[in-house]
Amino acid sequence: MDKAAIRERIWGLMEEEGVARFPGTWGRIPNYVGAQRAADRLLTVEVWRQAKVIKANPDSPQRPVRSLALRQGKRVYMAVPRLRKLKCFIELDPLRLDGKAEQASTIKGAFKWGRPIHPEEMERVDLVVAGSVAVTRDGARLGKGGGYSDLEFGIARQFGLIGEGTSVLTTVHPLQLVSDDIEMKVHDIPVDYIVTPQEVILTNHEYSKPEGLYWELLEEETLRRIPIVRRLREDL
């Protein structure tokens, strides 16, 4: 089954089973019933407890993860939607939030309480939190198809903010765990930890993480619309 078919199956299944939450599933990293419980389970994960700096996706189901991180005093970096600014990340410093961790964990709140930041200004990341449409127990991951998570990871790798040993974690509903053969290409991000409301899965995958941006795979349109990618290309 190809990637598009897997996505559509999961989006439809979550709606049919009544586990989808606002803003829905189709075309998105799907929000789901139990997202808060999945975030709470992170308290049992050693790599989470040790992390001081986290790069997190901005999607709805990971809002409880971002909120927990900020309440625990972790610095959080979120990508500007569609990476449309040269300062393509938002820094959320828990020391500057004045008790507004919950509000700052939303997209709107992040722009209000955080600050846009260039990758050159960022601290090295201890843990990457990624949203997923589907994952396998051996660490293959499928996003919503826009490619932005891969680009964010590649950009961070280009700037030395993450490395091969940086763990990647995703929180999902059990229905998002699949047995399909998800093809993993060189730019695709595998996951080291899968956290559901019921369990923590250490994948022990054998995939390599992206080493940076793969210029030969990037379309000219990507270079035109994403300033930081264009700047990196110009500096080659």
Biotite code that builds the C-alpha atoms (Angstrom):
import biotite.structure as struc

atoms = struc.array([
    struc.Atom([0.000, 0.000, 0.000], chain_id="A", res_id=1, res_name="MET", atom_name="CA", element="C"),
    struc.Atom([1.427, 3.391, -0.943], chain_id="A", res_id=2, res_name="ASP", atom_name="CA", element="C"),
    struc.Atom([1.874, 6.240, 1.520], chain_id="A", res_id=3, res_name="LYS", atom_name="CA", element="C"),
    struc.Atom([-1.157, 8.221, 0.369], chain_id="A", res_id=4, res_name="ALA", atom_name="CA", element="C"),
    struc.Atom([-3.392, 5.185, 0.826], chain_id="A", res_id=5, res_name="ALA", atom_name="CA", element="C"),
    struc.Atom([-2.057, 4.562, 4.340], chain_id="A", res_id=6, res_name="ILE", atom_name="CA", element="C"),
    struc.Atom([-2.705, 8.170, 5.305], chain_id="A", res_id=7, res_name="ARG", atom_name="CA", element="C"),
    struc.Atom([-6.255, 8.087, 4.002], chain_id="A", res_id=8, res_name="GLU", atom_name="CA", element="C"),
    struc.Atom([-6.931, 4.797, 5.765], chain_id="A", res_id=9, res_name="ARG", atom_name="CA", element="C"),
    struc.Atom([-5.739, 6.150, 9.115], chain_id="A", res_id=10, res_name="ILE", atom_name="CA", element="C"),
    struc.Atom([-7.576, 9.459, 8.775], chain_id="A", res_id=11, res_name="TRP", atom_name="CA", element="C"),
    struc.Atom([-10.796, 7.657, 7.908], chain_id="A", res_id=12, res_name="GLY", atom_name="CA", element="C"),
    struc.Atom([-10.386, 5.015, 10.611], chain_id="A", res_id=13, res_name="LEU", atom_name="CA", element="C"),
    struc.Atom([-9.859, 7.589, 13.350], chain_id="A", res_id=14, res_name="MET", atom_name="CA", element="C"),
    struc.Atom([-13.000, 9.436, 12.281], chain_id="A", res_id=15, res_name="GLU", atom_name="CA", element="C"),
    struc.Atom([-15.017, 6.208, 12.060], chain_id="A", res_id=16, res_name="GLU", atom_name="CA", element="C"),
    struc.Atom([-13.882, 5.030, 15.491], chain_id="A", res_id=17, res_name="GLU", atom_name="CA", element="C"),
    struc.Atom([-14.765, 8.360, 17.087], chain_id="A", res_id=18, res_name="GLY", atom_name="CA", element="C"),
    struc.Atom([-11.265, 9.080, 18.408], chain_id="A", res_id=19, res_name="VAL", atom_name="CA", element="C"),
    struc.Atom([-10.631, 12.200, 16.309], chain_id="A", res_id=20, res_name="ALA", atom_name="CA", element="C"),
    struc.Atom([-10.640, 15.581, 18.026], chain_id="A", res_id=21, res_name="ARG", atom_name="CA", element="C"),
    struc.Atom([-10.723, 19.140, 16.725], chain_id="A", res_id=22, res_name="PHE", atom_name="CA", element="C"),
    struc.Atom([-9.524, 20.200, 14.190], chain_id="A", res_id=23, res_name="PRO", atom_name="CA", element="C"),
    struc.Atom([-10.071, 16.767, 12.631], chain_id="A", res_id=24, res_name="GLY", atom_name="CA", element="C"),
    struc.Atom([-7.862, 14.287, 10.831], chain_id="A", res_id=25, res_name="THR", atom_name="CA", element="C"),
    struc.Atom([-7.917, 14.712, 7.064], chain_id="A", res_id=26, res_name="TRP", atom_name="CA", element="C"),
    struc.Atom([-4.807, 16.347, 5.656], chain_id="A", res_id=27, res_name="GLY", atom_name="CA", element="C"),
    struc.Atom([-3.346, 16.826, 9.137], chain_id="A", res_id=28, res_name="ARG", atom_name="CA", element="C"),
    struc.Atom([-1.275, 15.325, 11.873], chain_id="A", res_id=29, res_name="ILE", atom_name="CA", element="C"),
    struc.Atom([-4.484, 14.014, 13.465], chain_id="A", res_id=30, res_name="PRO", atom_name="CA", element="C"),
    struc.Atom([-5.537, 15.143, 16.904], chain_id="A", res_id=31, res_name="ASN", atom_name="CA", element="C"),
    struc.Atom([-7.028, 12.366, 19.004], chain_id="A", res_id=32, res_name="TYR", atom_name="CA", element="C"),
    struc.Atom([-8.709, 11.359, 22.241], chain_id="A", res_id=33, res_name="VAL", atom_name="CA", element="C"),
    struc.Atom([-5.962, 10.501, 24.712], chain_id="A", res_id=34, res_name="GLY", atom_name="CA", element="C"),
    struc.Atom([-3.331, 12.988, 23.523], chain_id="A", res_id=35, res_name="ALA", atom_name="CA", element="C"),
    struc.Atom([-2.996, 14.352, 27.060], chain_id="A", res_id=36, res_name="GLN", atom_name="CA", element="C"),
    struc.Atom([-2.522, 10.856, 28.511], chain_id="A", res_id=37, res_name="ARG", atom_name="CA", element="C"),
    struc.Atom([0.153, 10.123, 25.931], chain_id="A", res_id=38, res_name="ALA", atom_name="CA", element="C"),
    struc.Atom([1.950, 13.308, 26.963], chain_id="A", res_id=39, res_name="ALA", atom_name="CA", element="C"),
    struc.Atom([1.666, 12.384, 30.639], chain_id="A", res_id=40, res_name="ASP", atom_name="CA", element="C"),
    struc.Atom([3.312, 9.037, 29.877], chain_id="A", res_id=41, res_name="ARG", atom_name="CA", element="C"),
    struc.Atom([6.446, 10.914, 28.843], chain_id="A", res_id=42, res_name="LEU", atom_name="CA", element="C"),
    struc.Atom([7.179, 11.296, 32.542], chain_id="A", res_id=43, res_name="LEU", atom_name="CA", element="C"),
    struc.Atom([8.233, 7.634, 32.501], chain_id="A", res_id=44, res_name="THR", atom_name="CA", element="C"),
    struc.Atom([10.651, 8.055, 29.567], chain_id="A", res_id=45, res_name="VAL", atom_name="CA", element="C"),
    struc.Atom([14.273, 8.634, 30.577], chain_id="A", res_id=46, res_name="GLU", atom_name="CA", element="C"),
    struc.Atom([15.270, 10.487, 27.414], chain_id="A", res_id=47, res_name="VAL", atom_name="CA", element="C"),
    struc.Atom([12.415, 12.920, 28.078], chain_id="A", res_id=48, res_name="TRP", atom_name="CA", element="C"),
    struc.Atom([13.380, 13.424, 31.703], chain_id="A", res_id=49, res_name="ARG", atom_name="CA", element="C"),
    struc.Atom([16.992, 14.145, 30.756], chain_id="A", res_id=50, res_name="GLN", atom_name="CA", element="C"),
    struc.Atom([16.220, 16.546, 27.898], chain_id="A", res_id=51, res_name="ALA", atom_name="CA", element="C"),
    struc.Atom([16.655, 20.254, 28.540], chain_id="A", res_id=52, res_name="LYS", atom_name="CA", element="C"),
    struc.Atom([16.088, 21.509, 24.982], chain_id="A", res_id=53, res_name="VAL", atom_name="CA", element="C"),
    struc.Atom([13.365, 20.123, 22.707], chain_id="A", res_id=54, res_name="ILE", atom_name="CA", element="C"),
    struc.Atom([12.433, 20.732, 19.093], chain_id="A", res_id=55, res_name="LYS", atom_name="CA", element="C"),
    struc.Atom([8.710, 20.075, 18.768], chain_id="A", res_id=56, res_name="ALA", atom_name="CA", element="C"),
    struc.Atom([6.244, 20.091, 15.893], chain_id="A", res_id=57, res_name="ASN", atom_name="CA", element="C"),
    struc.Atom([3.475, 22.713, 16.109], chain_id="A", res_id=58, res_name="PRO", atom_name="CA", element="C"),
    struc.Atom([0.490, 20.385, 15.555], chain_id="A", res_id=59, res_name="ASP", atom_name="CA", element="C"),
    struc.Atom([-2.535, 20.035, 17.852], chain_id="A", res_id=60, res_name="SER", atom_name="CA", element="C"),
    struc.Atom([-1.960, 16.490, 19.224], chain_id="A", res_id=61, res_name="PRO", atom_name="CA", element="C"),
    struc.Atom([1.482, 17.522, 20.510], chain_id="A", res_id=62, res_name="GLN", atom_name="CA", element="C"),
    struc.Atom([0.230, 20.619, 22.291], chain_id="A", res_id=63, res_name="ARG", atom_name="CA", element="C"),
    struc.Atom([0.117, 18.709, 25.632], chain_id="A", res_id=64, res_name="PRO", atom_name="CA", element="C"),
    struc.Atom([3.725, 17.643, 25.006], chain_id="A", res_id=65, res_name="VAL", atom_name="CA", element="C"),
    struc.Atom([4.840, 21.224, 24.465], chain_id="A", res_id=66, res_name="ARG", atom_name="CA", element="C"),
    struc.Atom([2.914, 22.382, 27.520], chain_id="A", res_id=67, res_name="SER", atom_name="CA", element="C"),
    struc.Atom([4.470, 19.675, 29.685], chain_id="A", res_id=68, res_name="LEU", atom_name="CA", element="C"),
    struc.Atom([7.945, 20.570, 28.449], chain_id="A", res_id=69, res_name="ALA", atom_name="CA", element="C"),
    struc.Atom([7.494, 24.231, 29.300], chain_id="A", res_id=70, res_name="LEU", atom_name="CA", element="C"),
    struc.Atom([5.998, 23.477, 32.709], chain_id="A", res_id=71, res_name="ARG", atom_name="CA", element="C"),
    struc.Atom([9.010, 21.287, 33.428], chain_id="A", res_id=72, res_name="GLN", atom_name="CA", element="C"),
    struc.Atom([11.398, 24.101, 32.552], chain_id="A", res_id=73, res_name="GLY", atom_name="CA", element="C"),
    struc.Atom([12.506, 22.775, 29.175], chain_id="A", res_id=74, res_name="LYS", atom_name="CA", element="C"),
    struc.Atom([13.326, 25.162, 26.353], chain_id="A", res_id=75, res_name="ARG", atom_name="CA", element="C"),
    struc.Atom([11.142, 24.465, 23.303], chain_id="A", res_id=76, res_name="VAL", atom_name="CA", element="C"),
    struc.Atom([11.781, 25.286, 19.665], chain_id="A", res_id=77, res_name="TYR", atom_name="CA", element="C"),
    struc.Atom([8.858, 25.191, 17.235], chain_id="A", res_id=78, res_name="MET", atom_name="CA", element="C"),
    struc.Atom([9.098, 25.759, 13.503], chain_id="A", res_id=79, res_name="ALA", atom_name="CA", element="C"),
    struc.Atom([7.381, 28.770, 12.006], chain_id="A", res_id=80, res_name="VAL", atom_name="CA", element="C"),
    struc.Atom([4.504, 27.292, 9.942], chain_id="A", res_id=81, res_name="PRO", atom_name="CA", element="C"),
    struc.Atom([5.772, 26.313, 6.486], chain_id="A", res_id=82, res_name="ARG", atom_name="CA", element="C"),
    struc.Atom([9.217, 27.683, 7.421], chain_id="A", res_id=83, res_name="LEU", atom_name="CA", element="C"),
    struc.Atom([8.200, 30.901, 5.711], chain_id="A", res_id=84, res_name="ARG", atom_name="CA", element="C"),
    struc.Atom([10.597, 33.199, 7.627], chain_id="A", res_id=85, res_name="LYS", atom_name="CA", element="C"),
    struc.Atom([14.404, 33.386, 7.656], chain_id="A", res_id=86, res_name="LEU", atom_name="CA", element="C"),
    struc.Atom([14.101, 33.202, 11.441], chain_id="A", res_id=87, res_name="LYS", atom_name="CA", element="C"),
    struc.Atom([12.328, 29.920, 10.886], chain_id="A", res_id=88, res_name="CYS", atom_name="CA", element="C"),
    struc.Atom([11.926, 28.747, 14.478], chain_id="A", res_id=89, res_name="PHE", atom_name="CA", element="C"),
    struc.Atom([10.180, 30.144, 17.536], chain_id="A", res_id=90, res_name="ILE", atom_name="CA", element="C"),
    struc.Atom([11.978, 29.900, 20.859], chain_id="A", res_id=91, res_name="GLU", atom_name="CA", element="C"),
    struc.Atom([9.865, 29.357, 23.964], chain_id="A", res_id=92, res_name="LEU", atom_name="CA", element="C"),
    struc.Atom([11.959, 30.041, 27.046], chain_id="A", res_id=93, res_name="ASP", atom_name="CA", element="C"),
    struc.Atom([10.102, 28.872, 30.189], chain_id="A", res_id=94, res_name="PRO", atom_name="CA", element="C"),
    struc.Atom([11.858, 31.568, 32.224], chain_id="A", res_id=95, res_name="LEU", atom_name="CA", element="C"),
    struc.Atom([10.211, 34.272, 30.113], chain_id="A", res_id=96, res_name="ARG", atom_name="CA", element="C"),
    struc.Atom([6.659, 32.956, 30.021], chain_id="A", res_id=97, res_name="LEU", atom_name="CA", element="C"),
    struc.Atom([5.404, 34.420, 33.295], chain_id="A", res_id=98, res_name="ASP", atom_name="CA", element="C"),
    struc.Atom([3.386, 31.291, 34.047], chain_id="A", res_id=99, res_name="GLY", atom_name="CA", element="C"),
    struc.Atom([1.824, 31.192, 30.576], chain_id="A", res_id=100, res_name="LYS", atom_name="CA", element="C"),
    struc.Atom([3.099, 27.735, 29.567], chain_id="A", res_id=101, res_name="ALA", atom_name="CA", element="C"),
    struc.Atom([-0.338, 26.476, 28.571], chain_id="A", res_id=102, res_name="GLU", atom_name="CA", element="C"),
    struc.Atom([-1.083, 29.491, 26.404], chain_id="A", res_id=103, res_name="GLN", atom_name="CA", element="C"),
    struc.Atom([2.402, 29.485, 24.871], chain_id="A", res_id=104, res_name="ALA", atom_name="CA", element="C"),
    struc.Atom([2.024, 25.857, 23.818], chain_id="A", res_id=105, res_name="SER", atom_name="CA", element="C"),
    struc.Atom([-0.480, 26.861, 21.104], chain_id="A", res_id=106, res_name="THR", atom_name="CA", element="C"),
    struc.Atom([0.530, 28.257, 17.719], chain_id="A", res_id=107, res_name="ILE", atom_name="CA", element="C"),
    struc.Atom([-1.046, 31.635, 18.469], chain_id="A", res_id=108, res_name="LYS", atom_name="CA", element="C"),
    struc.Atom([0.435, 31.714, 21.952], chain_id="A", res_id=109, res_name="GLY", atom_name="CA", element="C"),
    struc.Atom([3.884, 30.753, 20.715], chain_id="A", res_id=110, res_name="ALA", atom_name="CA", element="C"),
    struc.Atom([3.974, 33.817, 18.476], chain_id="A", res_id=111, res_name="PHE", atom_name="CA", element="C"),
    struc.Atom([2.824, 35.986, 21.380], chain_id="A", res_id=112, res_name="LYS", atom_name="CA", element="C"),
    struc.Atom([5.044, 34.593, 24.127], chain_id="A", res_id=113, res_name="TRP", atom_name="CA", element="C"),
    struc.Atom([7.987, 33.262, 22.134], chain_id="A", res_id=114, res_name="GLY", atom_name="CA", element="C"),
    struc.Atom([10.491, 34.940, 19.862], chain_id="A", res_id=115, res_name="ARG", atom_name="CA", element="C"),
    struc.Atom([11.439, 34.189, 16.257], chain_id="A", res_id=116, res_name="PRO", atom_name="CA", element="C"),
    struc.Atom([14.961, 32.832, 16.094], chain_id="A", res_id=117, res_name="ILE", atom_name="CA", element="C"),
    struc.Atom([17.509, 31.948, 13.425], chain_id="A", res_id=118, res_name="HIS", atom_name="CA", element="C"),
    struc.Atom([19.056, 28.464, 13.661], chain_id="A", res_id=119, res_name="PRO", atom_name="CA", element="C"),
    struc.Atom([22.459, 30.075, 14.275], chain_id="A", res_id=120, res_name="GLU", atom_name="CA", element="C"),
    struc.Atom([21.094, 31.425, 17.580], chain_id="A", res_id=121, res_name="GLU", atom_name="CA", element="C"),
    struc.Atom([19.653, 28.129, 18.812], chain_id="A", res_id=122, res_name="MET", atom_name="CA", element="C"),
    struc.Atom([21.039, 25.769, 21.421], chain_id="A", res_id=123, res_name="GLU", atom_name="CA", element="C"),
    struc.Atom([21.804, 22.159, 20.587], chain_id="A", res_id=124, res_name="ARG", atom_name="CA", element="C"),
    struc.Atom([18.646, 20.045, 20.756], chain_id="A", res_id=125, res_name="VAL", atom_name="CA", element="C"),
    struc.Atom([18.428, 17.090, 23.159], chain_id="A", res_id=126, res_name="ASP", atom_name="CA", element="C"),
    struc.Atom([15.199, 15.556, 21.831], chain_id="A", res_id=127, res_name="LEU", atom_name="CA", element="C"),
    struc.Atom([13.061, 15.916, 18.707], chain_id="A", res_id=128, res_name="VAL", atom_name="CA", element="C"),
    struc.Atom([9.279, 15.536, 19.066], chain_id="A", res_id=129, res_name="VAL", atom_name="CA", element="C"),
    struc.Atom([7.579, 14.761, 15.756], chain_id="A", res_id=130, res_name="ALA", atom_name="CA", element="C"),
    struc.Atom([3.933, 14.439, 14.817], chain_id="A", res_id=131, res_name="GLY", atom_name="CA", element="C"),
    struc.Atom([2.884, 11.387, 12.815], chain_id="A", res_id=132, res_name="SER", atom_name="CA", element="C"),
    struc.Atom([-0.010, 10.085, 10.764], chain_id="A", res_id=133, res_name="VAL", atom_name="CA", element="C"),
    struc.Atom([1.215, 6.491, 11.037], chain_id="A", res_id=134, res_name="ALA", atom_name="CA", element="C"),
    struc.Atom([4.187, 4.678, 12.566], chain_id="A", res_id=135, res_name="VAL", atom_name="CA", element="C"),
    struc.Atom([5.442, 1.110, 12.753], chain_id="A", res_id=136, res_name="THR", atom_name="CA", element="C"),
    struc.Atom([6.899, -0.578, 15.803], chain_id="A", res_id=137, res_name="ARG", atom_name="CA", element="C"),
    struc.Atom([10.247, -0.789, 14.038], chain_id="A", res_id=138, res_name="ASP", atom_name="CA", element="C"),
    struc.Atom([10.482, 3.003, 13.765], chain_id="A", res_id=139, res_name="GLY", atom_name="CA", element="C"),
    struc.Atom([9.199, 3.869, 10.288], chain_id="A", res_id=140, res_name="ALA", atom_name="CA", element="C"),
    struc.Atom([7.196, 7.098, 10.300], chain_id="A", res_id=141, res_name="ARG", atom_name="CA", element="C"),
    struc.Atom([4.674, 8.643, 7.948], chain_id="A", res_id=142, res_name="LEU", atom_name="CA", element="C"),
    struc.Atom([3.811, 12.339, 8.193], chain_id="A", res_id=143, res_name="GLY", atom_name="CA", element="C"),
    struc.Atom([1.001, 14.244, 6.522], chain_id="A", res_id=144, res_name="LYS", atom_name="CA", element="C"),
    struc.Atom([2.863, 14.497, 3.235], chain_id="A", res_id=145, res_name="GLY", atom_name="CA", element="C"),
    struc.Atom([4.061, 18.093, 3.192], chain_id="A", res_id=146, res_name="GLY", atom_name="CA", element="C"),
    struc.Atom([7.683, 17.244, 3.883], chain_id="A", res_id=147, res_name="GLY", atom_name="CA", element="C"),
    struc.Atom([8.123, 20.007, 6.444], chain_id="A", res_id=148, res_name="TYR", atom_name="CA", element="C"),
    struc.Atom([9.206, 17.759, 9.322], chain_id="A", res_id=149, res_name="SER", atom_name="CA", element="C"),
    struc.Atom([11.949, 16.359, 7.106], chain_id="A", res_id=150, res_name="ASP", atom_name="CA", element="C"),
    struc.Atom([13.010, 19.879, 6.116], chain_id="A", res_id=151, res_name="LEU", atom_name="CA", element="C"),
    struc.Atom([13.039, 21.071, 9.731], chain_id="A", res_id=152, res_name="GLU", atom_name="CA", element="C"),
    struc.Atom([15.186, 18.107, 10.721], chain_id="A", res_id=153, res_name="PHE", atom_name="CA", element="C"),
    struc.Atom([17.504, 18.655, 7.764], chain_id="A", res_id=154, res_name="GLY", atom_name="CA", element="C"),
    struc.Atom([17.898, 22.356, 8.548], chain_id="A", res_id=155, res_name="ILE", atom_name="CA", element="C"),
    struc.Atom([18.653, 21.627, 12.202], chain_id="A", res_id=156, res_name="ALA", atom_name="CA", element="C"),
    struc.Atom([21.192, 19.009, 11.130], chain_id="A", res_id=157, res_name="ARG", atom_name="CA", element="C"),
    struc.Atom([22.838, 21.450, 8.708], chain_id="A", res_id=158, res_name="GLN", atom_name="CA", element="C"),
    struc.Atom([23.372, 23.871, 11.594], chain_id="A", res_id=159, res_name="PHE", atom_name="CA", element="C"),
    struc.Atom([24.731, 21.185, 13.925], chain_id="A", res_id=160, res_name="GLY", atom_name="CA", element="C"),
    struc.Atom([21.752, 21.397, 16.284], chain_id="A", res_id=161, res_name="LEU", atom_name="CA", element="C"),
    struc.Atom([21.025, 17.668, 16.115], chain_id="A", res_id=162, res_name="ILE", atom_name="CA", element="C"),
    struc.Atom([23.017, 14.581, 15.215], chain_id="A", res_id=163, res_name="GLY", atom_name="CA", element="C"),
    struc.Atom([22.633, 10.903, 14.438], chain_id="A", res_id=164, res_name="GLU", atom_name="CA", element="C"),
    struc.Atom([22.360, 10.203, 18.157], chain_id="A", res_id=165, res_name="GLY", atom_name="CA", element="C"),
    struc.Atom([19.583, 12.731, 18.828], chain_id="A", res_id=166, res_name="THR", atom_name="CA", element="C"),
    struc.Atom([16.464, 10.777, 19.766], chain_id="A", res_id=167, res_name="SER", atom_name="CA", element="C"),
    struc.Atom([13.197, 11.308, 17.893], chain_id="A", res_id=168, res_name="VAL", atom_name="CA", element="C"),
    struc.Atom([9.929, 10.720, 19.748], chain_id="A", res_id=169, res_name="LEU", atom_name="CA", element="C"),
    struc.Atom([6.328, 10.724, 18.570], chain_id="A", res_id=170, res_name="THR", atom_name="CA", element="C"),
    struc.Atom([3.022, 10.567, 20.448], chain_id="A", res_id=171, res_name="THR", atom_name="CA", element="C"),
    struc.Atom([0.159, 8.786, 18.671], chain_id="A", res_id=172, res_name="VAL", atom_name="CA", element="C"),
    struc.Atom([-3.163, 7.035, 19.141], chain_id="A", res_id=173, res_name="HIS", atom_name="CA", element="C"),
    struc.Atom([-2.955, 3.204, 19.019], chain_id="A", res_id=174, res_name="PRO", atom_name="CA", element="C"),
    struc.Atom([-4.890, 3.248, 15.729], chain_id="A", res_id=175, res_name="LEU", atom_name="CA", element="C"),
    struc.Atom([-1.894, 5.014, 14.186], chain_id="A", res_id=176, res_name="GLN", atom_name="CA", element="C"),
    struc.Atom([0.330, 1.999, 14.833], chain_id="A", res_id=177, res_name="LEU", atom_name="CA", element="C"),
    struc.Atom([0.425, 0.045, 11.580], chain_id="A", res_id=178, res_name="VAL", atom_name="CA", element="C"),
    struc.Atom([2.018, -3.110, 10.244], chain_id="A", res_id=179, res_name="SER", atom_name="CA", element="C"),
    struc.Atom([2.354, -1.761, 6.697], chain_id="A", res_id=180, res_name="ASP", atom_name="CA", element="C"),
    struc.Atom([5.725, -1.622, 4.995], chain_id="A", res_id=181, res_name="ASP", atom_name="CA", element="C"),
    struc.Atom([6.365, 2.133, 5.051], chain_id="A", res_id=182, res_name="ILE", atom_name="CA", element="C"),
    struc.Atom([9.117, 2.965, 2.585], chain_id="A", res_id=183, res_name="GLU", atom_name="CA", element="C"),
    struc.Atom([11.774, 5.086, 4.291], chain_id="A", res_id=184, res_name="MET", atom_name="CA", element="C"),
    struc.Atom([13.827, 7.269, 1.976], chain_id="A", res_id=185, res_name="LYS", atom_name="CA", element="C"),
    struc.Atom([17.090, 9.004, 2.815], chain_id="A", res_id=186, res_name="VAL", atom_name="CA", element="C"),
    struc.Atom([15.343, 12.233, 3.892], chain_id="A", res_id=187, res_name="HIS", atom_name="CA", element="C"),
    struc.Atom([12.623, 10.527, 5.994], chain_id="A", res_id=188, res_name="ASP", atom_name="CA", element="C"),
    struc.Atom([12.828, 10.729, 9.793], chain_id="A", res_id=189, res_name="ILE", atom_name="CA", element="C"),
    struc.Atom([12.606, 7.456, 11.727], chain_id="A", res_id=190, res_name="PRO", atom_name="CA", element="C"),
    struc.Atom([11.383, 7.470, 15.328], chain_id="A", res_id=191, res_name="VAL", atom_name="CA", element="C"),
    struc.Atom([13.227, 6.055, 18.320], chain_id="A", res_id=192, res_name="ASP", atom_name="CA", element="C"),
    struc.Atom([10.284, 6.233, 20.739], chain_id="A", res_id=193, res_name="TYR", atom_name="CA", element="C"),
    struc.Atom([6.556, 5.828, 20.124], chain_id="A", res_id=194, res_name="ILE", atom_name="CA", element="C"),
    struc.Atom([4.337, 6.900, 23.013], chain_id="A", res_id=195, res_name="VAL", atom_name="CA", element="C"),
    struc.Atom([0.622, 6.105, 23.129], chain_id="A", res_id=196, res_name="THR", atom_name="CA", element="C"),
    struc.Atom([-1.796, 6.645, 26.025], chain_id="A", res_id=197, res_name="PRO", atom_name="CA", element="C"),
    struc.Atom([-1.191, 2.993, 26.951], chain_id="A", res_id=198, res_name="GLN", atom_name="CA", element="C"),
    struc.Atom([2.487, 2.240, 26.268], chain_id="A", res_id=199, res_name="GLU", atom_name="CA", element="C"),
    struc.Atom([5.994, 3.395, 25.438], chain_id="A", res_id=200, res_name="VAL", atom_name="CA", element="C"),
    struc.Atom([7.644, 1.611, 22.516], chain_id="A", res_id=201, res_name="ILE", atom_name="CA", element="C"),
    struc.Atom([11.421, 1.687, 22.064], chain_id="A", res_id=202, res_name="LEU", atom_name="CA", element="C"),
    struc.Atom([11.752, 0.922, 18.368], chain_id="A", res_id=203, res_name="THR", atom_name="CA", element="C"),
    struc.Atom([15.452, -0.007, 18.190], chain_id="A", res_id=204, res_name="ASN", atom_name="CA", element="C"),
    struc.Atom([15.235, 0.824, 14.493], chain_id="A", res_id=205, res_name="HIS", atom_name="CA", element="C"),
    struc.Atom([18.030, 0.292, 12.012], chain_id="A", res_id=206, res_name="GLU", atom_name="CA", element="C"),
    struc.Atom([17.265, 3.329, 9.849], chain_id="A", res_id=207, res_name="TYR", atom_name="CA", element="C"),
    struc.Atom([19.760, 6.160, 9.455], chain_id="A", res_id=208, res_name="SER", atom_name="CA", element="C"),
    struc.Atom([18.570, 9.652, 10.271], chain_id="A", res_id=209, res_name="LYS", atom_name="CA", element="C"),
    struc.Atom([18.822, 12.347, 7.578], chain_id="A", res_id=210, res_name="PRO", atom_name="CA", element="C"),
    struc.Atom([22.307, 13.857, 7.539], chain_id="A", res_id=211, res_name="GLU", atom_name="CA", element="C"),
    struc.Atom([21.077, 17.278, 6.465], chain_id="A", res_id=212, res_name="GLY", atom_name="CA", element="C"),
    struc.Atom([19.344, 18.674, 3.414], chain_id="A", res_id=213, res_name="LEU", atom_name="CA", element="C"),
    struc.Atom([19.584, 16.619, 0.254], chain_id="A", res_id=214, res_name="TYR", atom_name="CA", element="C"),
    struc.Atom([19.897, 19.283, -2.403], chain_id="A", res_id=215, res_name="TRP", atom_name="CA", element="C"),
    struc.Atom([19.448, 16.894, -5.297], chain_id="A", res_id=216, res_name="GLU", atom_name="CA", element="C"),
    struc.Atom([15.992, 16.005, -3.924], chain_id="A", res_id=217, res_name="LEU", atom_name="CA", element="C"),
    struc.Atom([14.758, 19.561, -3.326], chain_id="A", res_id=218, res_name="LEU", atom_name="CA", element="C"),
    struc.Atom([12.545, 21.190, -5.914], chain_id="A", res_id=219, res_name="GLU", atom_name="CA", element="C"),
    struc.Atom([13.245, 24.733, -7.105], chain_id="A", res_id=220, res_name="GLU", atom_name="CA", element="C"),
    struc.Atom([9.870, 25.778, -5.681], chain_id="A", res_id=221, res_name="GLU", atom_name="CA", element="C"),
    struc.Atom([11.094, 24.745, -2.213], chain_id="A", res_id=222, res_name="THR", atom_name="CA", element="C"),
    struc.Atom([14.161, 26.948, -2.608], chain_id="A", res_id=223, res_name="LEU", atom_name="CA", element="C"),
    struc.Atom([11.990, 29.879, -3.682], chain_id="A", res_id=224, res_name="ARG", atom_name="CA", element="C"),
    struc.Atom([9.444, 29.714, -0.889], chain_id="A", res_id=225, res_name="ARG", atom_name="CA", element="C"),
    struc.Atom([11.635, 28.803, 2.110], chain_id="A", res_id=226, res_name="ILE", atom_name="CA", element="C"),
    struc.Atom([14.136, 31.591, 2.885], chain_id="A", res_id=227, res_name="PRO", atom_name="CA", element="C"),
    struc.Atom([16.454, 29.596, 5.159], chain_id="A", res_id=228, res_name="ILE", atom_name="CA", element="C"),
    struc.Atom([16.815, 26.815, 2.587], chain_id="A", res_id=229, res_name="VAL", atom_name="CA", element="C"),
    struc.Atom([17.520, 29.379, -0.115], chain_id="A", res_id=230, res_name="ARG", atom_name="CA", element="C"),
    struc.Atom([20.172, 31.047, 2.080], chain_id="A", res_id=231, res_name="ARG", atom_name="CA", element="C"),
    struc.Atom([21.863, 27.733, 2.823], chain_id="A", res_id=232, res_name="LEU", atom_name="CA", element="C"),
    struc.Atom([21.953, 26.941, -0.884], chain_id="A", res_id=233, res_name="ARG", atom_name="CA", element="C"),
    struc.Atom([23.480, 30.343, -1.673], chain_id="A", res_id=234, res_name="GLU", atom_name="CA", element="C"),
    struc.Atom([26.201, 29.747, 0.921], chain_id="A", res_id=235, res_name="ASP", atom_name="CA", element="C"),
    struc.Atom([27.339, 26.477, -0.645], chain_id="A", res_id=236, res_name="LEU", atom_name="CA", element="C"),
])
